[in-house]
Amino acid sequence: MTHKKTILSGMRPTGPLHLGHLAGALSNWRDLQDEYDCNYMVADWHALMSEYHNTESIKEYSRVMVAEWVACGIDPERSTIFIQSQVEYHAELHLILSCVTPIGWVERCPTYKEQLQQLASKDVNTYAFLGYPVLQAADILLYRASLVPVGHDQLPHLEITREIARRFNSVVGEVFPEPQAKLTEVPRLLGLDRRKMSKSYGNAVDLADEPEEIRKKIMSMITDPQRARRTDPGRPDYCNAHSYYEAFLPDEAPDVAEKCRTAAIGCVDCKKRLAEGLGDMLYPIRERRNQLLESGNELDGIIEQGTEAAHEKAEKTMTAVHEALGF
């Protein structure tokens, strides 16, 4: 019997999911489910490191996140969906790995530096946040993940996990495989204002947005900055709206691009068409999400089922860790 390779990935529950999450992660997660043993984690411990002043929101967004994952096609029968803090071994392994991780490693880790910049408005100069990369390593190693879905720009972030695994194996005993990158191509998708798409910037279309809200947001989108008049030929390759067509409405993208280049369509009409297409695309996701949140019981069952499966997998790893430590 051929065993599937194990994948671990996750997101921090710090707000509603948006089109960037769908294009950058969820579509890929959905496609991996048949080929791999997929474990998808709501990273609430990670969220606590920046949202410790507002813990109630973490609980709320954790449930919303699971509902939105399932609505986007993450199948609880094919993937293990769980909430990080409900599997206590994450915190234990984090502590154990911190004992063998030099301080210099976490201080130079790109993940740590990147998060400091992204969360500059929050007080994250804490002991826990410095250990963010070690907790991230514990998450991956706890499931002995052989693959981690990342883009090319995230490769350095995975390297510290590999270094920590090597360090533990050499100092304590051979327990962990070194996880490899599962490279993914992420579509170029900027926010509505052409900055990085971010909850804090308020420049994203959320998966739960109603049609009128989608229309309002898309009509505010900055398109080709050099197309000043309706009769000017457009440049689809430079237009923010066109990248959304390519990511979510690929069948319509060639037609819209041609009409843009020949000035057969203006930016206003292009955005109206985009808003309508996105509304149709997001309708089943929004309806399924709302159904899960309103009923409650099905969502609770999905979380309970995933937690039990994750706990069982993690316990096997921790047994090996305890034996290596002589505990």
C-alpha positions in Angstrom: 0.0 0.0 0.0 1.3 3.4 -1.0 1.1 6.0 1.8 0.2 9.6 0.9 2.7 12.3 1.7 1.6 14.6 4.5 1.0 18.3 4.1 0.5 20.9 6.8 -0.7 24.4 6.3 -2.7 27.0 8.2 -4.0 30.5 8.6 -4.3 32.9 11.5 -8.0 33.7 12.4 -7.7 37.5 12.6 -10.5 38.5 10.3 -12.8 37.4 7.4 -11.2 35.7 4.4 -11.0 37.5 1.1 -10.3 36.9 -2.6 -6.5 36.9 -1.9 -6.9 33.9 0.4 -9.0 32.1 -2.2 -6.5 32.7 -5.0 -3.3 32.4 -2.9 -4.1 29.3 -0.7 -7.6 27.9 -0.7 -7.8 26.9 -4.4 -4.5 25.1 -4.0 -5.5 23.4 -0.8 -8.6 22.1 -2.4 -6.6 20.7 -5.3 -4.2 18.9 -3.0 -6.8 16.8 -1.2 -6.9 13.8 -3.4 -3.2 13.3 -3.7 -2.0 14.1 -0.2 -2.8 13.6 3.5 -3.8 17.2 4.1 -3.9 18.9 7.5 -5.3 22.4 7.6 -4.9 24.3 10.8 -6.7 27.3 12.2 -3.6 28.9 13.8 -5.2 30.6 16.8 -2.1 30.4 19.0 -0.3 32.4 16.3 -3.2 34.9 16.3 -3.0 35.3 20.0 0.5 36.6 19.7 -0.8 39.8 18.0 -4.4 39.8 19.2 -4.0 39.1 22.9 -5.9 42.3 23.7 -9.0 41.0 21.9 -9.2 37.3 22.4 -12.9 37.0 21.9 -12.4 37.9 18.2 -10.0 34.9 17.8 -12.7 32.5 18.9 -15.3 34.1 16.6 -13.0 34.2 13.5 -11.8 30.6 14.1 -15.3 29.3 13.6 -15.9 31.6 10.6 -12.6 30.4 9.1 -13.6 26.7 9.2 -17.0 27.5 7.7 -15.3 29.5 4.9 -12.7 26.8 4.2 -15.5 24.2 3.9 -17.5 26.5 1.7 -14.5 26.9 -0.6 -14.2 23.1 -1.1 -11.9 21.9 1.8 -13.6 18.6 2.5 -13.5 17.4 6.1 -13.8 13.8 4.8 -10.6 14.2 2.8 -8.7 16.6 4.9 -8.1 17.1 8.6 -9.4 20.5 9.6 -8.6 21.5 13.2 -8.1 24.4 15.6 -4.5 24.6 16.8 -5.1 25.3 20.5 -7.4 22.3 20.8 -4.4 20.0 20.2 -2.3 20.7 23.3 0.8 19.1 21.9 1.5 22.2 19.7 2.3 24.2 22.9 4.3 21.3 24.4 6.4 20.7 21.3 7.0 24.5 21.0 8.5 24.5 24.5 10.7 21.4 23.8 12.0 22.8 20.4 12.7 26.2 22.0 15.2 24.4 24.3 17.4 23.5 21.3 16.8 26.6 19.1 19.5 29.3 19.4 18.2 32.8 19.9 20.1 34.1 16.8 18.1 31.8 14.6 14.7 33.3 15.5 16.1 36.9 15.4 17.3 36.5 11.8 14.3 34.5 10.6 12.5 36.1 7.7 9.1 35.1 9.0 9.8 36.9 12.3 11.0 40.1 10.6 8.2 40.0 8.1 5.6 39.7 10.8 7.1 42.5 12.8 6.7 44.8 9.7 3.2 43.7 8.9 2.1 44.2 12.6 3.9 47.4 13.2 0.7 49.0 14.6 0.5 46.4 17.3 2.6 45.7 20.4 4.3 42.5 19.5 7.7 43.1 21.1 7.1 40.1 23.3 8.8 36.9 24.4 6.1 34.8 22.7 6.3 36.7 19.4 10.1 36.2 19.3 9.3 32.5 19.4 6.8 32.7 16.5 9.1 30.7 14.1 9.7 28.0 16.7 5.9 27.5 17.2 5.6 27.4 13.4 8.2 24.7 13.3 6.4 22.8 16.0 3.2 22.9 13.9 4.9 21.4 10.9 7.0 18.8 12.7 4.2 17.7 15.0 2.5 16.0 12.0 5.8 15.0 10.5 4.8 16.9 7.4 6.9 16.0 4.4 5.6 18.9 2.4 4.6 22.5 3.1 2.8 24.5 0.4 4.7 27.7 -0.1 5.5 30.3 -2.8 9.0 30.9 -3.9 9.2 34.0 -1.7 8.5 31.9 1.4 11.3 29.3 0.9 13.5 31.1 3.5 10.7 30.9 6.0 10.7 27.1 5.8 14.4 26.7 6.3 14.4 27.5 10.0 12.0 24.6 10.5 14.4 22.3 8.7 17.3 23.7 10.8 15.4 23.1 14.0 14.5 19.5 12.9 18.2 18.8 12.2 19.2 20.3 15.5 16.8 18.2 17.5 17.7 15.0 15.7 21.4 15.6 16.3 21.1 16.6 19.9 18.2 14.5 21.2 17.5 11.7 18.7 16.3 11.0 15.2 12.5 11.8 15.3 11.6 14.4 12.6 11.8 14.3 8.9 13.0 17.5 7.2 10.0 19.0 5.5 10.3 20.0 1.9 8.6 22.9 0.0 5.6 22.1 -2.1 6.0 25.1 -4.5 2.9 26.8 -5.6 2.3 29.5 -8.2 0.3 32.3 -6.6 -1.6 34.6 -9.0 -0.6 38.3 -9.0 -3.5 39.8 -7.1 -3.2 43.2 -5.5 -5.7 45.0 -3.4 -8.4 47.3 -4.9 -6.0 50.2 -4.4 -3.0 48.4 -6.0 -1.3 47.9 -2.6 -0.8 44.5 -1.1 -4.2 43.0 -0.3 -4.7 43.2 3.4 -7.4 43.2 6.0 -5.8 46.2 7.7 -5.8 48.2 4.5 -9.5 47.5 3.8 -8.8 46.9 0.2 -10.2 43.4 -0.4 -13.4 41.8 -1.5 -14.4 39.4 1.3 -15.8 35.9 0.6 -18.9 36.8 2.6 -19.6 40.1 0.8 -23.1 40.5 -0.6 -23.5 41.5 -4.4 -24.1 45.2 -3.6 -21.0 45.4 -1.5 -18.9 43.6 -4.2 -20.2 46.0 -6.8 -19.3 49.0 -4.5 -15.8 47.7 -3.9 -15.0 46.8 -7.5 -16.2 50.1 -8.8 -13.7 51.8 -6.5 -10.9 49.7 -7.9 -7.8 51.5 -9.4 -7.3 50.1 -12.9 -4.8 51.1 -15.6 -3.4 54.4 -14.3 -2.4 55.6 -17.8 -5.8 55.1 -19.3 -7.1 58.7 -18.8 -9.9 58.7 -21.4 -12.6 56.2 -22.5 -11.2 56.2 -26.0 -7.6 55.4 -24.9 -6.4 51.8 -25.6 -6.0 49.9 -22.3 -3.1 47.8 -21.1 -4.6 44.6 -19.5 -1.2 43.4 -18.3 -1.0 46.6 -16.1 -4.6 46.6 -15.1 -5.6 45.5 -11.7 -9.1 44.5 -12.8 -7.7 42.1 -15.5 -5.7 40.2 -12.9 -9.0 39.5 -11.1 -10.5 38.2 -14.4 -7.5 35.9 -14.9 -7.7 34.6 -11.3 -11.4 34.1 -11.0 -13.1 34.5 -14.4 -10.5 32.9 -16.8 -13.0 32.1 -19.5 -13.9 35.8 -19.8 -10.4 37.2 -19.5 -9.3 36.9 -23.2 -12.4 38.7 -24.4 -12.1 41.5 -21.9 -8.4 41.9 -22.6 -9.0 42.3 -26.3 -11.8 44.8 -25.9 -9.6 46.7 -23.4 -6.7 46.9 -25.9 -8.9 48.2 -28.6 -10.9 50.6 -26.4 -14.0 48.7 -27.2 -14.8 48.6 -23.5 -14.2 51.3 -20.9 -13.0 50.8 -17.3 -16.5 51.4 -15.8 -18.1 48.7 -18.0 -15.2 46.4 -17.4 -15.6 46.7 -13.6 -19.4 46.3 -13.8 -18.9 43.0 -15.7 -16.2 42.0 -13.2 -18.4 42.7 -10.2 -21.3 40.7 -11.6 -19.0 37.8 -12.4 -17.5 37.8 -8.9 -20.9 38.0 -7.4 -22.0 34.9 -9.3 -18.7 33.1 -8.4 -19.0 33.9 -4.7 -22.7 33.1 -4.3 -22.4 29.4 -3.5 -19.5 30.0 -1.2 -21.4 32.7 0.7 -24.5 30.5 0.9 -22.7 27.5 2.2 -20.7 29.6 4.7 -23.8 31.2 6.1 -25.6 27.8 6.3 -22.8 26.3 8.4 -22.6 29.3 10.7 -26.4 29.5 11.2 -27.0 25.8 11.8 -24.0 25.4 14.1 -24.3 21.7 14.7 -22.6 20.6 11.4 -19.8 23.1 11.9 -19.3 21.8 15.5 -19.1 18.3 14.2 -16.5 19.2 11.6 -14.3 20.9 14.2 -14.7 18.0 16.6 -13.9 15.4 14.0 -10.9 17.2 12.8 -9.6 17.9 16.3 -9.8 14.2 17.2 -7.9 13.2 14.0 -5.3 15.8 14.5 -4.9 14.8 18.2 -4.3 11.2 17.3 -1.7 12.1 14.7 0.1 14.5 17.1 0.1 12.0 20.0 2.1 9.5 18.0 4.7 12.1 17.3 4.9 13.2 20.9 5.3 9.6 22.1 8.4 9.4 19.9 9.6 12.8 21.2 9.1 11.7 24.8 11.0 8.4 24.2 13.9 10.4 22.6 14.0 12.7 25.6 13.9 9.8 28.0 10.7 11.1 29.6 
